[in-house]
Amino acid sequence: MTQVIGTEKPVLRVKNLCVDARTPEGLKPVLDDISFDLRAGETLCLAGESGSGKSVTSLAIMGLLPKAALRVTSGSISLGDRELTRLSNSQMRHIRGGEIAMIFQEPMTSLNPVMSIGAQLTEAIREHQQAENAETVARQMLEAVQIADPSRRLKQYPHELSGGMRQRVMIAMALSCRPKVLIADEPTTALDVTVQAQILTLMRELKGEFGTSIVMITHDMGVVAEMADRVAILQHGRIVEQRDSLDLFANPSEPYTRRLLAAVPRLGAFSGTDGPPRVSKGQPLPKQRATAPILNVRDLNVSYGRGASLPFRRQAPSATVRNISFEIMPGETMGLVGESGSGKSTTGKAVLGLIPFSGLVELDGHDISRLSYREMRPVRRSAQMIFQDPYASLDPRMPVGKAIAEPMTIHGIGTPAERRERVADLLRRVGLTPDAATRYPHEFSGGQRQRICIARALALEPKLIVADESVAALDVSVRAQVLDLMLELQETMGLAYLFISHDMAVIERMSHKVAVMQGGQIVEAGTRRDIFENPRDAYTKALMKAVPIPDPTVYRTPGSMVG
């Protein structure tokens, strides 16, 4: 929807905002001299990596900073003629939700799990509108965010809805009182690319319908290009660049902004090539003609449901993965792509023997369906897994050196001294220093933790690594570093990857072959060039079309603004 931004007084003005954090060593700055205006009908994107201060800025505007840890030390936040930093908590309660609303990053943790959707929607409406017809308004809001059968959804609970539907409920709740300002904190980070496209389109349409101004917080420059009228780039708690979206993407002035834009995977960037780009600075492993696949999967089926693993099932299980077949050669990457619920992660777990399955899975020449638990143990050395959330994958009470050495200890590899030397070598290989071995997971950034998980996966010198959404939660520049690291390790160690992702641009960057999954089945498979340069299935085309493009000219024409 095209909308011309007004030139009247800003709806929201943040001026010289400084926020400090209380630490044992004293106060430390978190935000330093943040200033921006939000005009009527405008979308302003606050962009930057994790830790840049984006979410702290939004919490300061909402008056939700944890007082024990953070405090506003100077500056002002004005909503129209009102100075928000001087209001009491009870006064801010009337503004929060009624005049400024917020969509949080993770809807499942933002919604009350023991309250129905209807109860949560009507609670917000009654609080700010005193509406006697709150149920009617709630139903209308669900219709506005395009949720089918709203009467039934109002009676359901958050766990009964998909991630995209929960995010739509959050948008409906935020807009139910027609706020002047909507703050959206990473509203699409955890969503599939097609659902993300739907949510972004919905937000643009609702902004025009409700006349709401939007502050959108994101690290995805593709989302910025699609949504923003103006962009403020944050780094280390400061705004380093603030400009019109078209100008910023066409001619970024700051090195940090240029690095962010350069790190964005662009669909089609590797057209005409058969494999990932070479990134290793050292000598790649000499190419050897592989005679047998490291992983051979034929007619794989996985079923969930009551009694799914029992021969005397009383209830027919639901088939989650059906008739999956593919093979991966040594040194090759198979990209497995699809939306949440398509069966990607289930397939990854099944080929490692982590869940029951039927069909043939040959791992390094061994039919794992015929192996007992004891017989499977030495075979597991051939294949390891990198999970999506590195923090949840590491024991918070265990130093990372011990976590990396644990697989070697379990398999009885080497003496304690040899294992320590191996851990130091692995840390160096993934770009960390050996002294990191004595530290704990919480002392590292998200990208560093993922490097630690990669080091742990390499401890047993596997031939195959299953990477399950291993970069989905990382900032765009950190993601690029981790992907380069994985490609370098493949070149120098001859690793094979089963690379699972819902991001088509990342799949294109990493893969030699690609399989597209939908509804538990592979709907299209082929070489990277086949899939990305000549997709045949409508679902594959829809996935590719939904990828945000980091170029605002694609979404608007010069001289106009997307509202």
HELIX and SHEET records of a PDB file:
HELIX    1   1 LYS A   54  MET A   62  1                                   9    
HELIX    2   2 LEU A   84  ARG A   86  5                                   3    
HELIX    3   3 ASN A   89  ILE A   95  1                                   7    
HELIX    4   4 PRO A  107  SER A  110  1                                   4    
HELIX    5   5 ILE A  117  GLN A  129  1                                  13    
HELIX    6   6 ALA A  134  ALA A  144  1                                  11    
HELIX    7   7 PRO A  150  LEU A  154  1                                   5    
HELIX    8   8 PRO A  158  GLU A  160  5                                   3    
HELIX    9   9 GLY A  163  LEU A  175  1                                  13    
HELIX   10  10 VAL A  193  PHE A  210  1                                  18    
HELIX   11  11 MET A  221  MET A  227  1                                   7    
HELIX   12  12 SER A  245  ALA A  250  1                                   6    
HELIX   13  13 PRO A  255  ALA A  262  1                                   8    
HELIX   14  14 LYS A  344  VAL A  351  1                                   8    
HELIX   15  15 ILE A  368  ARG A  370  5                                   3    
HELIX   16  16 TYR A  373  VAL A  379  1                                   7    
HELIX   17  17 ARG A  380  SER A  382  5                                   3    
HELIX   18  18 PRO A  390  SER A  393  1                                   4    
HELIX   19  19 VAL A  400  ILE A  410  1                                  11    
HELIX   20  20 PRO A  416  ARG A  429  1                                  14    
HELIX   21  21 PRO A  434  THR A  438  5                                   5    
HELIX   22  22 PRO A  441  GLU A  443  5                                   3    
HELIX   23  23 GLY A  446  LEU A  458  1                                  13    
HELIX   24  24 VAL A  476  MET A  493  1                                  18    
HELIX   25  25 MET A  504  MET A  510  1                                   7    
HELIX   26  26 ARG A  528  GLU A  533  1                                   6    
HELIX   27  27 ALA A  538  LYS A  545  1                                   8    
HELIX   28  28 PRO A  552  VAL A  554  5                                   3    
SHEET    1   A 4 GLY A  26  LEU A  38  0                                        
SHEET    2   A 4 LEU A  12  THR A  23 -1                                        
SHEET    3   A 4 LEU A  70  LEU A  79 -1                                        
SHEET    4   A 4 ARG A  82  GLU A  83 -1                                        
SHEET    1   B 6 ILE A 100  ILE A 103  0                                        
SHEET    2   B 6 VAL A 181  ASP A 185  1                                        
SHEET    3   B 6 SER A 213  THR A 218  1                                        
SHEET    4   B 6 THR A  43  ALA A  47  1                                        
SHEET    5   B 6 ARG A 230  GLN A 235  1                                        
SHEET    6   B 6 ARG A 238  ASP A 244 -1                                        
SHEET    1   C 4 SER A 318  ILE A 328  0                                        
SHEET    2   C 4 LEU A 295  TYR A 304 -1                                        
SHEET    3   C 4 SER A 358  LEU A 363 -1                                        
SHEET    4   C 4 HIS A 366  ASP A 367 -1                                        
SHEET    1   D 6 ALA A 383  ILE A 386  0                                        
SHEET    2   D 6 LEU A 464  ASP A 468  1                                        
SHEET    3   D 6 ALA A 496  SER A 501  1                                        
SHEET    4   D 6 THR A 333  VAL A 337  1                                        
SHEET    5   D 6 LYS A 513  GLN A 518  1                                        
SHEET    6   D 6 GLN A 521  THR A 527 -1                                        
END                                                                             
